Amino acid sequence: MEMNHDERALHQIEEELGTTIYPGTEIMADVGTHHFVKSSAESSRVLVPQPSQDPHDPLNWSPFWKMSVMAITTATSFSQGLGPLALAPMFPQLMESFNSDLAGVVQFIGICILVLGFSNFFWIPLQTCYGRRPVLIFSTLICLISNIWRAVATSYGSYIGACVLNGFGAGPAETSQPEITADIIFLHERGAYNTLYFTAYFGSMIVGPILAGSMAEHIGWRSFFWLNVGLLGLVLILQIVLLPETKWHRAHPNEAQVAPKTDQKTNELDPERLVEVLQHENIEVEVASDQDPYLHRGAPSKQQFKLWQVDGVTFKSVLNSFWIPWKMLTFPIVMFSAFVVSWTSSCFLTLNLTQSQAFAQPPYNFDSQTIGFFNFAILIGAFIGLATNGPFSDWISMRATRKNNGVREPEMRLPAMAIYVVIMIIGNFVVAFGYEYKWDWRIIVIIGYTAAGIQVAVLPAIASTYAVDSYKPVAGSIFVSITVNKNLWGYGFSNFITKWVDGSGFIKPIMMNMCLCTMYTNMVNVALIGGTGMVGSHILTSLISNPAVTRVDTISRRTPPAASGKPPAKLTNFVSSDTATWASQLSSLSPTPSIFFSAFATTKAAAGGFDNQYKIEHGLNVELAKAAHEAGTKVYVLISAAGANKDSNIAYTRMKGEIEEDIKKLGFERMVILRPGLIAGTREESRPLEAGIRFIANWAGKLHSGLKDGWAQEADAIGKAAVNAGLKALEGDVPEGSEKVWILAGSDIIKYSKESSS
């Protein structure tokens, strides 16, 4: 979390809230005796991160300095992104100038995309170690030089070289602004500012073809790059004069307190912990206060206008900056964000690469200027996204935070994606089928291109903000991971799309990209009760390892084994021995779980008799199922028992049958019931007779699986089958006749567990 608390204070807050605080979880309200700095004297909104009592802290800067920094940073993103990918409308002129075919000039874009992504392995270590200011200044200078080269190049090879240099220089356009936003903007405002970034960056790619097409048509394609030279020169002057350093070390309460410096080292060795806490004895530390005399009144110091910051930089810190982006790609949250950004950006890239191929041919026969002007529709869409998403996603997350007693989770902004995913799908359908069947250009441009502009300003912003909120101290490394992933895909896509369209038409490549995008923006959030039991612990392990699941919320009396020590980033655990609080906790989860798993059960001995067992097991399962259904959960997965029947003469199977029937009546979209026989495996508590039968089952299975599978199943297999069946039910992939209630027993459990492992 971004709030700096010592271990004792953090433990007290966790006890007050009754929840564990994981990376990315933030406290947005006062808790007990813990009071925090608010956004104003009249507001109850807690600021995250908490600003220090230093006038030079970027979080304390006045609105003038914050807006100046954001304006110059946005201008940098726009100016660096304007030229590299603006070539589509001038393809005919470039083919003539360099005696090349269409596939050859498309490579000007492809090679630039590839170099642009990997260049950040150079820029981000510099940005992390030496500051944001020198990186923006020197990268803008390189972009200026490369655009001069592009304007004067006379051969194909020379122009390719200019594209490579331009791609290298433009790398910070994709990574610096989000990190600067995290440096100076509070958490509750970041959604709007990250949307501003994506609107500016992708807006430059939209405006670029508009200008390029018109200038190429009337005064020659080289004039466009001279325009870039002038714009980059102006931005470079503004950076030198008005852009202070925003990198700031936020001291942990357990660190020795020294005078704040902007160039102190931030340790990034472990993204799960992110900050190395130095323990010191007998050293006074600054006491947290709920008042900040410099909030909204601060200003940068002269030190922050130095060309670079060098104190605290070590060779090890530089090496870590190279390594962290690769490690971050193994984190499910970052992987999710990287692929969402990749494929939503590729929806826009598709238009950039295919507009000349579609509209310069019969029956349209449009010239370069007209094709360039079509990009105004994408630009209008981007502005619609900017105007709607920032306030909307911040409102969604703040609303969920209030419902969650002032505790914010990064996932709380993800529900805002839903409406924009629908817009993305509509836009891709209109463009693909419009191109293929030669629809009226107005339909393709007004609907398809506008939808593409809306989604490219919004979906990457929400996904990347989610990742940054989870791991803010490595925001720059996160954007390297995202950019490399995005640009590798973009390079490959640009290499093949022209020939693919020639061979198969427009529908297949565009729809393929749309389906990938839809798949990743519809990742699954789940909730689980009973995660500490024999089957439940295997369900939890399977959920954590499944890449289709982005978040797992568990509710239990004690911490599940998978949540002990350093829990996975996607796991959030609510622990309370008071089961009366479980339903309200489940109702407050945001985003709402798509699937609710229940492996909750108890024994007659543990409950103190069958009557108590029935009250606990039946009562809690049904109560939580109601809470999940009312919250909007679509699929309910229940671990029941073989022979479950509400009319059974055996009390245990009758209880299981009544639980099934009462939950069926709630009306979930789909319900999955697993009825395992004897549960094989190692159980913490087991009666002698039960342990003996389990021993026989295990040996029978070693002889041949057929001797065991029909009447006994491993707990691991039940867990895998439950997760696999739950995900299939969410997609509607259920056997015929099981559309509402799908029951798995015996060999079905084994079948779906093996399918899960394949």
Secondary structure, 3 states (H helix, E strand, C coil): CCCCCCHHHHHHHHHHHCCCCCCCCEECCCECCECCCECCCCCCCECCCCCCCCCCCHHHECHHHHHHHHHHHHHHHHHHHHCCCCCHHHHHHHHHHHCCCHHHHHHHHHHHHHHHHHCHHHHHHHHHHHCHHHHHHHHHHHHHHHHHHHHHCCCHHHHHHHHHHHHHHCHHHHCHHHHHHHHHCCHHHHHHHHHHHHHHHHHHHHHHHHHHHHHHHHCCCHHHHHHHHHHHHHHHHHHHHHCCCCCCCCCCCCCCCCCCCCCCCCCCCCCCCCCCCCCCCCCCCCCCCCCCCCCCCECCCHHHHCCCCCCCCCHHHHHHHHHHHHHHCCCHHHHHHHHHHHHHHHHHHHHHHHHHHHHCCCCCCCCHHHHHHCHHHHHHHHHHHHHHHHHHHHHHHHHHHHHCCCEECHHHHHHHHHHHHHHHHHHHHHHHHHHHCCCCHHHHHHHHHHHHHHHHHHHHHHHHHHHHHHCHHHHHHHHHHHHHHHHHHHHHHHHHHHHHHHHHCCHHHHHHHHHHHHHHHCCEEEEEECCCCHHHHHHHHHHHHCCCEEEEEEEECCCCHHHCCCCCCCEEEEECCCHHHHHHHHHCCCCCCCEEEECCCCCHHHHCCHHHHHHHHHHHHHHHHHHHHHHCCCEEEEECCCCCCCCCCCHHHHHHHHHHHHHHCCCCCEEEEEECCEEECCCCCCCHHHHHHHHHHHHHHHHCHHHCCCCEEEHHHHHHHHHHHHHHHHHCCCCCCCCCEEEEECHHHHHHHHHHHC
